């Protein structure tokens, strides 16, 4: 695995924001708008998180799974790659890559437990194993993902503000409800979360940021994207998007084969 972000496949695959929000033609034909495309990605990110809580994996595994999920839909359509199957498969693949392997049968068991009688979310082991091969191809077998968590802890230590760790860590978690990890270097996301946390907790970090000599315009832009997300979606952190809001959008996807 690449030890340096700047020489990694992750770095080489960073995208422009407009490329991330592009709705594939097959999905546009089904009437899925850019806003609905974002809603599905948010909803399924929550689905991954809830499923991960059941199988008890580390936060890093969840973050890698969500990154795979979001990366897939910069290349493939939701009409061809059912997000209800792609989501648990991304968690399965991420658990192997991050050396915290979760058995496919365990995922199938908890999906059935979580989703009850909703057949659209119910899959068998063979479905996950088949989708895993399709995902590997869709991702071009580039599975390395660098996350903001490690630079976050290092930067907080450097700034002498480790008391902001909980707040900043929570902000980093929330960035996976967006596509930031596909657009910006992880350390810049970490800096934006520290910037927001320092404002929220009334800590003056101006001098420290000046010493870093980073592009504060980028840090502030990422910060605004995070704050705009909170302001726009106002999502319950436990329940995700309300059913009455997400169901009509999910119903635009093809019926399960």
C-alpha positions as CSV (number, residue, x, y, z in Angstrom):
1,X,0.0,0.0,0.0
2,X,1.3,3.5,-0.9
3,X,2.8,5.1,2.2
4,X,2.7,8.7,0.7
5,X,-0.5,10.3,-0.4
6,X,1.2,12.4,-3.1
7,X,2.4,9.2,-4.9
8,X,-0.8,7.2,-4.4
9,X,-3.5,6.2,-6.8
10,X,-5.9,8.2,-4.5
11,X,-4.1,11.4,-5.2
12,X,-4.0,10.8,-9.0
13,X,-7.7,10.1,-9.0
14,X,-8.8,13.4,-7.3
15,X,-11.7,14.9,-9.3
16,X,-13.1,18.3,-10.0
17,X,-16.4,19.1,-8.1
18,X,-18.4,19.2,-11.4
19,X,-17.2,15.7,-12.3
20,X,-18.4,14.3,-9.0
21,X,-21.9,15.7,-9.3
22,X,-22.5,14.6,-12.9
23,X,-25.6,12.3,-13.1
24,X,-24.9,9.4,-15.5
25,X,-27.1,9.4,-18.6
26,X,-28.9,6.2,-17.6
27,X,-30.0,7.8,-14.4
28,X,-31.0,11.0,-16.0
29,X,-33.2,9.0,-18.3
30,X,-35.0,7.7,-15.2
31,X,-35.7,11.3,-14.1
32,X,-33.0,11.4,-11.4
33,X,-31.9,15.0,-10.9
34,X,-28.5,16.1,-9.5
35,X,-30.1,16.8,-6.1
36,X,-31.7,13.4,-6.0
37,X,-28.4,11.8,-7.0
38,X,-26.9,13.5,-4.0
39,X,-29.7,12.4,-1.7
40,X,-29.3,8.7,-2.7
41,X,-25.6,8.9,-2.0
42,X,-26.3,10.5,1.4
43,X,-29.0,7.9,2.2
44,X,-26.8,5.0,1.3
45,X,-23.8,6.4,3.2
46,X,-26.1,6.2,6.3
47,X,-27.1,2.6,5.3
48,X,-23.4,1.7,5.2
49,X,-22.8,3.3,8.6
50,X,-25.8,1.5,10.2
51,X,-24.8,-1.8,8.8
52,X,-21.2,-1.2,10.0
53,X,-22.5,-0.6,13.5
54,X,-24.2,-4.0,13.5
55,X,-21.0,-5.9,12.3
56,X,-18.8,-3.7,14.6
57,X,-16.0,-2.5,12.4
58,X,-13.6,0.4,12.8
59,X,-14.4,3.9,11.6
60,X,-11.7,3.6,9.0
61,X,-13.5,0.7,7.4
62,X,-16.7,2.7,7.2
63,X,-14.8,5.7,5.7
64,X,-13.2,3.4,3.1
65,X,-16.5,1.8,2.2
66,X,-18.2,5.1,1.7
67,X,-15.3,6.4,-0.4
68,X,-15.6,3.3,-2.7
69,X,-19.3,3.8,-2.9
70,X,-19.0,7.4,-3.9
71,X,-16.1,6.7,-6.3
72,X,-18.1,4.0,-8.1
73,X,-20.8,6.5,-9.1
74,X,-18.4,8.9,-10.7
75,X,-17.9,6.0,-13.2
76,X,-21.1,3.9,-13.2
77,X,-24.8,4.6,-13.1
78,X,-27.2,3.7,-10.3
79,X,-29.5,2.2,-12.9
80,X,-26.8,-0.4,-13.7
81,X,-25.2,-0.7,-10.3
82,X,-28.0,-0.9,-7.7
83,X,-26.8,1.2,-4.7
84,X,-28.8,-1.0,-2.3
85,X,-26.4,-3.8,-3.3
86,X,-23.3,-1.7,-4.0
87,X,-23.4,-0.3,-0.4
88,X,-23.0,-3.5,1.6
89,X,-20.6,-4.8,-1.0
90,X,-18.4,-1.8,-0.6
91,X,-18.4,-2.5,3.2
92,X,-17.5,-6.1,2.5
93,X,-14.6,-5.0,0.2
94,X,-13.4,-2.3,2.6
95,X,-13.3,-4.7,5.5
96,X,-10.9,-6.9,3.5
97,X,-8.7,-4.1,2.3
98,X,-8.5,-2.6,5.9
99,X,-7.8,-6.1,7.3
100,X,-10.9,-6.2,9.4
101,X,-12.7,-8.8,7.3
102,X,-16.5,-9.2,7.8
103,X,-18.1,-12.4,6.4
104,X,-20.6,-11.8,3.6
105,X,-23.1,-14.1,5.4
106,X,-22.9,-11.8,8.4
107,X,-23.7,-8.8,6.2
108,X,-26.7,-10.6,4.6
109,X,-28.0,-11.6,8.1
110,X,-27.9,-8.0,9.4
111,X,-29.3,-6.5,6.2
112,X,-32.3,-8.8,6.6
113,X,-32.6,-7.8,10.3
114,X,-32.3,-4.1,9.6
115,X,-34.5,-3.9,6.5
116,X,-37.2,-6.4,7.6
117,X,-39.8,-7.0,4.8
118,X,-38.3,-4.5,2.4
119,X,-37.2,-6.9,-0.4
120,X,-35.4,-4.2,-2.3
121,X,-32.6,-4.2,0.2
122,X,-32.5,-8.0,0.7
123,X,-29.6,-9.8,-1.0
124,X,-27.9,-13.2,-0.8
125,X,-24.2,-14.0,-0.3
126,X,-23.8,-14.8,-4.1
127,X,-25.1,-11.3,-4.9
128,X,-22.5,-9.6,-2.8
129,X,-19.7,-11.8,-4.2
130,X,-20.7,-11.2,-7.7
131,X,-21.0,-7.4,-7.1
132,X,-17.6,-7.4,-5.5
133,X,-16.0,-8.4,-8.8
134,X,-17.9,-5.8,-10.7
135,X,-16.8,-3.1,-8.1
136,X,-13.2,-4.1,-8.4
137,X,-13.4,-3.6,-12.1
138,X,-15.3,-0.3,-11.7
139,X,-12.6,1.0,-9.3
140,X,-9.9,-0.2,-11.7
141,X,-8.6,-2.2,-8.8
142,X,-7.3,1.0,-7.1
143,X,-8.3,0.4,-3.5
144,X,-5.9,2.7,-1.6
145,X,-7.7,5.4,0.3
146,X,-6.1,8.0,2.6
147,X,-8.3,9.5,5.2
148,X,-8.2,12.8,7.2
149,X,-8.1,11.0,10.6
150,X,-4.4,10.6,10.9
151,X,-3.4,14.1,9.8
152,X,-6.2,15.5,12.0
153,X,-4.6,14.0,15.1
154,X,-1.1,15.1,14.1
155,X,-2.3,18.7,13.3
156,X,-4.2,19.0,16.5
157,X,-1.1,17.9,18.4
158,X,1.0,20.4,16.5
159,X,-1.4,23.2,17.2
160,X,-1.6,22.3,20.9
161,X,-5.4,22.1,20.7
162,X,-6.0,18.4,21.4
163,X,-9.1,19.4,23.4
164,X,-10.8,20.0,20.0
165,X,-10.3,16.3,19.0
166,X,-13.8,15.1,19.6
167,X,-15.5,18.0,17.8
168,X,-13.1,17.9,14.9
169,X,-13.3,14.1,14.6
170,X,-17.1,14.3,14.4
171,X,-16.8,16.9,11.7
172,X,-14.5,14.6,9.7
173,X,-17.0,11.8,10.1
174,X,-19.7,14.0,8.6
175,X,-17.6,14.9,5.6
176,X,-18.3,11.3,4.3
177,X,-21.9,12.4,3.8
178,X,-20.4,14.6,1.0
179,X,-18.0,13.9,-1.8
180,X,-15.1,15.9,-0.3
181,X,-12.8,12.8,-0.1
182,X,-13.0,12.5,-3.9
183,X,-12.0,16.2,-4.5
184,X,-9.5,17.4,-1.8
185,X,-6.4,16.0,-0.2
186,X,-7.2,14.4,3.2
187,X,-5.0,16.9,5.2
188,X,-6.9,19.8,3.7
189,X,-10.2,18.3,4.9
190,X,-8.6,17.8,8.3
191,X,-7.6,21.5,8.4
192,X,-11.1,22.6,7.4
193,X,-12.5,20.6,10.3
194,X,-10.0,22.1,12.7
195,X,-10.9,25.5,11.4
196,X,-14.6,25.0,12.0
197,X,-14.0,23.4,15.4
198,X,-11.8,26.3,16.5
199,X,-14.5,28.8,15.6
200,X,-17.2,26.7,17.3
201,X,-15.1,26.4,20.5
202,X,-13.8,30.0,20.3
203,X,-10.1,29.1,19.9
204,X,-7.8,31.5,18.1
205,X,-5.8,29.5,15.6
206,X,-5.0,32.4,13.2
207,X,-1.3,32.5,13.9
208,X,-1.0,28.7,13.7
209,X,-2.7,28.6,10.3
210,X,-0.4,31.4,9.1
211,X,2.6,29.4,10.1
212,X,1.4,26.4,8.1
213,X,1.4,28.5,4.9
214,X,-1.5,26.5,3.4
215,X,-4.0,28.0,1.0
216,X,-6.6,29.4,3.3
217,X,-9.0,30.0,0.5
218,X,-9.2,26.2,-0.1
219,X,-9.5,25.6,3.7
220,X,-12.3,28.1,3.9
221,X,-14.1,26.8,0.8
222,X,-14.1,23.3,2.2
223,X,-15.4,24.7,5.5
224,X,-18.2,26.5,3.7
225,X,-19.2,23.3,1.9
226,X,-19.4,21.5,5.2
227,X,-21.5,24.2,6.8
228,X,-23.7,24.6,3.8
229,X,-24.3,20.8,3.9
230,X,-25.5,21.1,7.5
231,X,-27.7,24.1,6.6
232,X,-29.2,22.5,3.5
233,X,-29.9,19.0,4.7
234,X,-30.5,19.2,8.5
235,X,-30.2,15.4,8.7
236,X,-30.9,13.5,11.9
237,X,-27.5,11.9,12.7
238,X,-29.1,8.7,13.8
239,X,-32.0,8.2,11.4
240,X,-30.6,9.8,8.2
241,X,-33.0,11.2,5.5
242,X,-36.7,10.8,6.4
243,X,-38.5,7.9,4.6
244,X,-41.1,10.2,3.0
245,X,-38.3,12.2,1.4
246,X,-36.0,9.4,0.2
247,X,-38.6,6.7,-0.9
248,X,-39.9,8.6,-4.0
249,X,-36.3,9.1,-5.1
250,X,-35.3,5.4,-4.5
251,X,-38.4,4.3,-6.4
252,X,-36.9,5.9,-9.6
253,X,-34.3,3.2,-9.5
254,X,-34.9,0.0,-11.5
255,X,-36.8,-2.7,-9.7
256,X,-34.6,-5.4,-8.3
257,X,-33.9,-8.2,-10.8
